[in-house]
Amino acid sequence: MKRSLEQAVILAGGLGSRLGALTRETPKPLLPVAGKPFLDYLLWNLERHGFRRILFLLGYKATQFIEHYGSGARHGLADDAQRNARLEVEYAVEPRPMGTGGALRLAQDYLDERFLLLNGDTLFDFNYLDLALLEAPAAVALRQVPDAARYGRVRLEGNRIVGFGEKEGEGPGLINGGVYVLSRPVVELLPEGVSSLERDLFPCLVERGELLGKPYEGFFLDIGLPETYAEAQTALPSWQKKPAVFLDRDGVLNHDQGYTHRPEQWRWTEGAVEAVKWLNDRGYLVLVVTNQAGIARGYYTEEHFLQFTAWIHEQLRLAGAHLEATYYCPYHPEGLGPYRRDSEDRKPHPGMFLRAIAEWQPDLSRSLAIGDRESDLRAAWAAGVQARLFAGGNLLEFVQDALGESGR
């Protein structure tokens, strides 16, 4: 059975020498940005895409990472996954500087069959799951820049990378964005010992016709220079203040057939999957807020609901889309046992909206709620969120009409 990407691998072993004294005591990915480590922003972005397992490839001052995100390292790797918030974290520590390729080759036994790989000192914000839709042994996220001369150009024909240029020739062009989807077998192409992804792996994949690329336009920041690290202090908190779209579930994402709680009962509304992905591609948080009286009435258990919700999330991830979270209310005034009560979470009360807002801190001036009942709208308005009634039809077209076709 096909499964979506679950593992993100983060290259975090470099010395950060270009930052001088700043990295003398602290490794670059752990440098503070507006009161917390830079790496925390990267992990937040991975978690909202549904990644729950992280493998750090470490070298310089590795113990600081392990102490911050969880201890238990043995023989260079954690002997059990340490939980940081909702993430499971493992560590692979190189015995000496091995380069990006060498660090990855060293950890190959701990890699999933397919995984996301990214730099620990760079944040490139785009829909990671869209890159995973490219079916190839390796795929690279690309960026269009005004002057590609200082980076080295990537030559693209369709979705296939056909070459990498030297750092010469002024003018706009595509460059490597430092985020990859790789399959484990390609790691075996790297030589043992010190090696580089750019020098030793990618040219080999180009020659075999197995390296794909896709350009993205998302927020990008590399903290490797003193001036960009200074910029990060304000740019990253501003970036994290994203707009959100709050979606009711039954009647918006799926056809409401009454107490839907099994995969065979689920029918997406027209354009629903496409609407979620369209929002993901444009940087919106997508949050579901749903009354679930079926739990209170005893038609299904809370555990069953959570398993079903995980199935819904997985179907979206397989399509290159994701939900940041699903908020639900299991209570009803006419429910059974402990579920028999009113609740501030039950729409038209705003409790679920308020919890989501507290957790995700969205930019409400650019946010929107979509529901198919008056109670959905009243709950959103009470939480200070603009809302629109969805009366059926194509959800993608409805969302584009509500937000503008560009969504920006």
C-alpha positions in Angstrom: 0.0 0.0 0.0 1.3 3.4 -1.0 2.2 5.7 1.9 3.0 9.4 2.1 6.3 10.7 3.2 6.8 10.4 7.0 10.5 11.1 7.6 12.3 14.4 7.3 16.1 14.3 7.4 17.9 17.5 8.4 21.5 18.3 7.5 22.8 20.1 10.6 26.5 19.1 11.0 28.3 22.1 9.5 30.6 24.5 11.3 28.9 27.7 10.3 32.3 29.4 9.9 30.9 32.4 7.9 29.1 33.6 11.0 32.4 33.9 12.9 32.1 34.3 16.6 28.3 33.7 16.5 28.9 29.9 16.0 31.9 29.6 18.3 29.7 28.2 21.1 26.4 27.5 19.4 25.9 25.5 16.1 24.3 27.6 13.4 20.8 25.8 13.3 20.5 26.4 17.1 21.2 30.2 17.0 18.4 32.2 18.6 15.9 33.9 16.3 13.4 36.1 18.1 13.8 34.1 21.3 14.0 30.5 20.0 16.4 28.4 17.9 16.2 28.8 14.2 15.6 25.1 13.9 12.3 25.4 15.8 10.9 27.3 12.9 11.9 24.6 10.5 10.4 21.9 12.7 7.2 23.9 13.0 7.0 24.0 9.2 7.7 20.2 8.9 5.1 19.3 11.6 2.3 21.3 9.9 3.0 19.4 6.7 2.4 16.2 8.7 6.0 15.0 9.2 6.2 13.3 12.6 9.7 11.6 12.4 12.9 13.6 12.2 16.4 12.4 11.7 19.2 14.9 12.5 22.5 14.4 10.7 24.9 16.0 13.2 28.6 16.8 13.6 29.7 20.1 15.1 28.5 20.4 18.8 26.1 17.5 18.3 25.4 17.2 22.0 23.6 20.6 22.0 21.0 19.3 19.6 20.5 16.1 21.6 20.2 18.0 24.9 17.7 20.4 23.4 15.5 18.0 21.4 16.0 14.8 23.4 18.8 12.6 24.7 19.6 8.9 24.3 22.4 8.8 21.7 24.3 5.5 21.4 26.9 4.6 18.8 26.1 7.9 17.1 22.4 7.3 16.9 19.6 7.5 19.4 18.7 4.1 20.7 15.1 5.2 21.0 13.1 8.0 19.4 12.8 10.9 21.7 9.6 12.9 21.6 9.8 16.6 21.2 6.2 17.9 21.3 4.5 15.7 18.7 7.7 14.8 16.8 9.8 11.7 17.1 13.5 12.6 16.9 16.6 10.5 16.1 20.2 11.6 15.7 23.1 10.4 13.4 26.4 11.8 14.5 29.4 11.8 12.1 32.7 10.9 13.7 34.5 13.6 11.7 33.4 16.1 9.0 32.0 13.9 6.2 30.3 16.5 3.9 26.6 16.4 3.0 26.9 13.2 1.1 29.1 11.4 3.6 26.7 12.3 6.5 23.8 10.9 4.5 25.6 7.7 3.5 26.6 7.1 7.1 23.0 7.2 8.2 21.6 5.1 5.3 20.4 2.2 7.6 18.1 4.7 9.4 16.5 6.1 6.3 12.9 5.4 5.1 12.5 4.0 1.6 11.6 7.6 0.6 12.3 10.7 2.6 12.5 14.5 2.6 16.0 16.0 3.0 16.7 19.6 3.8 19.4 22.0 5.2 19.2 22.9 8.8 20.3 26.5 8.3 17.8 27.4 5.6 14.1 27.8 5.5 12.5 27.4 2.1 8.7 27.5 2.6 6.6 25.7 -0.1 4.3 22.7 -0.2 6.8 19.9 0.5 4.2 17.3 -0.4 3.9 18.7 -3.9 7.6 17.9 -4.5 6.9 14.3 -3.4 4.4 13.9 -6.3 7.4 13.9 -8.7 7.9 10.2 -9.3 11.7 9.7 -9.6 14.5 8.4 -7.5 15.4 12.0 -6.6 13.7 15.4 -6.9 15.0 18.9 -6.1 13.1 22.1 -5.1 14.3 24.9 -7.3 14.1 28.7 -6.9 14.0 31.4 -9.5 16.4 34.2 -8.6 17.1 37.6 -10.3 20.8 36.8 -10.5 21.9 33.1 -10.5 25.6 33.9 -11.1 26.6 33.6 -7.4 24.8 30.2 -7.0 25.2 28.2 -10.1 22.3 27.6 -12.5 20.2 24.5 -12.8 19.3 23.6 -16.3 15.8 22.2 -16.6 14.0 20.5 -19.5 10.4 19.9 -18.5 10.7 18.4 -15.0 14.1 16.8 -15.7 17.3 18.4 -14.5 19.8 18.1 -17.4 22.8 20.0 -15.9 24.3 22.3 -13.3 26.1 25.4 -14.5 29.1 27.0 -12.9 28.9 30.3 -10.9 29.2 32.5 -13.9 27.0 34.5 -16.3 24.8 37.3 -14.9 21.0 37.3 -15.1 18.0 35.4 -13.7 17.9 31.7 -13.5 16.9 28.6 -11.5 19.0 27.5 -8.5 19.0 24.6 -6.1 16.7 25.5 -3.2 18.2 22.9 -0.8 15.1 20.7 -0.3 15.0 17.3 -1.8 12.9 14.1 -1.9 15.2 11.1 -2.2 14.8 7.4 -2.3 17.1 5.3 -0.2 18.7 3.4 -3.1 20.2 6.6 -4.5 22.2 7.0 -1.3 24.1 3.9 -2.1 25.5 5.7 -5.2 27.6 7.9 -2.9 31.1 6.8 -2.2 32.1 5.9 1.4 33.8 8.5 3.3 33.7 12.3 2.6 31.4 13.3 -0.2 29.1 16.0 -1.4 25.5 15.7 -2.7 26.1 18.4 -5.3 29.5 17.1 -6.5 29.2 13.3 -6.1 25.5 12.4 -6.3 23.5 14.8 -8.4 25.8 14.7 -11.5 25.5 10.9 -11.4 21.7 11.1 -11.2 21.6 13.7 -14.1 23.6 11.3 -16.3 21.1 8.5 -15.5 18.2 10.8 -16.2 16.9 10.2 -12.6 16.9 13.7 -11.2 13.8 15.8 -11.4 13.2 19.4 -10.4 10.4 21.8 -9.9 10.5 25.6 -9.2 8.7 27.1 -6.2 8.2 30.7 -5.1 7.9 30.5 -1.3 9.6 32.4 1.4 13.4 31.7 1.5 16.0 32.6 4.1 19.5 31.2 4.7 21.0 32.3 8.0 24.6 31.6 6.9 25.7 35.2 6.7 25.7 37.8 9.4 23.3 40.1 7.5 20.8 37.3 6.7 21.0 36.1 10.4 20.1 39.7 11.4 17.3 39.8 8.9 15.9 36.6 10.3 15.1 38.2 13.7 12.1 40.0 12.1 11.5 38.1 8.9 10.8 34.7 10.5 8.2 35.8 13.0 6.5 37.8 10.2 6.6 34.7 7.9 5.1 32.5 10.6 2.1 34.8 10.9 0.2 33.0 8.1 -3.4 33.4 7.0 -5.7 30.5 7.8 -8.8 28.9 6.2 -11.1 27.2 8.7 -13.2 24.5 7.1 -16.2 22.7 8.5 -15.9 19.0 7.6 -19.3 17.4 6.8 -21.0 19.3 4.0 -17.8 21.2 3.0 -15.0 18.6 2.6 -17.3 15.7 2.2 -21.0 15.0 1.3 -22.9 15.0 4.6 -24.6 11.6 4.8 -25.1 11.7 8.5 -22.5 10.7 11.1 -19.9 9.7 8.5 -17.2 7.7 10.4 -15.8 5.0 8.0 -13.7 5.3 4.8 -16.4 3.5 2.7 -18.9 6.3 3.7 -16.6 9.1 2.8 -17.3 11.0 -0.5 -15.2 14.1 -1.2 -17.2 17.1 -2.4 -16.3 18.2 -5.9 -13.0 20.1 -5.9 -12.3 19.5 -2.1 -8.9 17.9 -2.4 -7.9 20.4 -5.1 -9.1 23.3 -2.8 -7.0 22.1 0.1 -3.9 21.7 -2.1 -4.5 25.1 -3.7 -4.5 26.6 -0.2 -1.4 24.7 0.8 0.4 25.8 -2.4 -0.3 29.4 -1.4 0.9 29.2 2.2 -2.4 29.1 4.0 -2.9 27.1 7.2 -5.9 24.8 6.6 -7.7 23.9 9.8 -10.8 21.7 10.2 -13.4 22.6 12.9 -16.1 20.0 13.2 -19.0 19.1 15.6 -19.0 15.4 16.2 -22.3 14.6 17.9 -22.0 11.0 16.7 -19.5 10.4 19.5 -21.8 11.9 22.1 -24.7 9.8 20.8 -22.7 6.6 20.9 -22.6 5.9 17.1 -18.8 5.7 17.2 -16.1 6.2 19.7 -13.7 9.0 20.1 -10.8 6.6 19.3 -12.6 5.5 16.1 -13.1 9.1 15.1 -9.4 9.9 15.6 -8.4 6.8 13.5 -10.8 7.9 10.7 -9.4 11.5 10.9 -5.9 10.1 10.4 -7.1 8.3 7.3 -8.6 11.5 5.9 -5.3 13.3 6.5 -3.4 10.5 4.8 -5.6 10.6 1.7 -4.8 14.3 1.4 -1.1 13.8 1.9 -1.0 11.2 -0.9 -2.5 13.8 -3.2 0.1 16.4 -2.3 -2.1 18.2 0.2 -2.4 18.5 4.0 -4.5 19.7 6.9 -2.6 21.4 9.7 -5.0 20.1 12.3 -8.6 18.8 12.9 -10.4 20.3 15.9 -13.6 18.5 17.0 -16.2 18.7 19.6 -17.5 15.3 20.9 -20.2 16.8 23.2 -23.9 17.2 22.8 -26.7 18.3 25.3 -28.5 15.1 24.5 -25.5 12.8 24.4 -24.7 9.8 26.5 -22.6 9.6 29.8 -19.7 12.0 30.0 -20.5 13.4 26.6 -23.9 14.7 27.6 -23.3 18.4 28.1 -23.1 21.6 26.2 -19.6 22.8 25.4 -17.9 26.1 24.4 -16.4 24.0 21.6 -19.7 23.1 20.1 -20.6 25.4 17.3 -22.2 28.0 17.3 -19.9 28.6 20.3 -16.4 29.7 19.2 -14.3 27.4 21.4 -12.7 25.3 18.6 -11.9 28.5 16.6 -10.4 30.1 19.7 -8.2 27.0 20.4 -7.0 26.9 16.8 -6.2 30.6 16.9 -4.3 30.2 20.2 -2.2 27.4 18.8 -1.5 28.6 15.3 -1.6 32.4 15.8 -2.8 33.1 12.2 -3.2 36.5 10.6 -7.0 36.9 11.1 -7.1 39.9 8.7 -6.3 37.5 5.9 -8.2 34.5 7.2 -11.6 33.0 6.3 -14.0 30.3 7.6 -16.2 28.2 5.3 -19.2 26.3 6.6 -22.4 24.9 5.3 -24.6 26.0 8.2 -25.5 29.2 10.0 -23.9 27.8 13.2 -20.6 27.5 11.4 -20.7 31.2 10.5 -21.8 32.3 14.0 -18.9 30.4 15.6 -16.4 32.0 13.3 -17.8 35.5 13.7 -17.7 35.1 17.5 -14.0 34.3 17.2 -13.3 37.3 15.0 -13.0 35.3 11.8 -14.6 36.3 8.5 -16.9 33.6 7.2 -18.8 32.5 4.1 -21.6 30.0 3.6 -20.9 27.1 1.2 -24.1 25.8 -0.4 -22.6 23.1 -2.5 -20.9 23.0 -5.8 -17.2 23.0 -6.5 -15.2 23.8 -3.4 -12.0 24.9 -5.3 -14.0 27.4 -7.4 -15.7 28.6 -4.2 -12.4 29.1 -2.4 -10.8 30.9 -5.4 -13.9 33.2 -5.7 -13.6 34.0 -1.9 -9.9 34.6 -1.9 -9.2 35.7 -5.4 -7.8 33.4 -8.1 -4.2 34.1 -7.1 -4.8 33.5 -3.4 -2.0 35.9 -2.6 
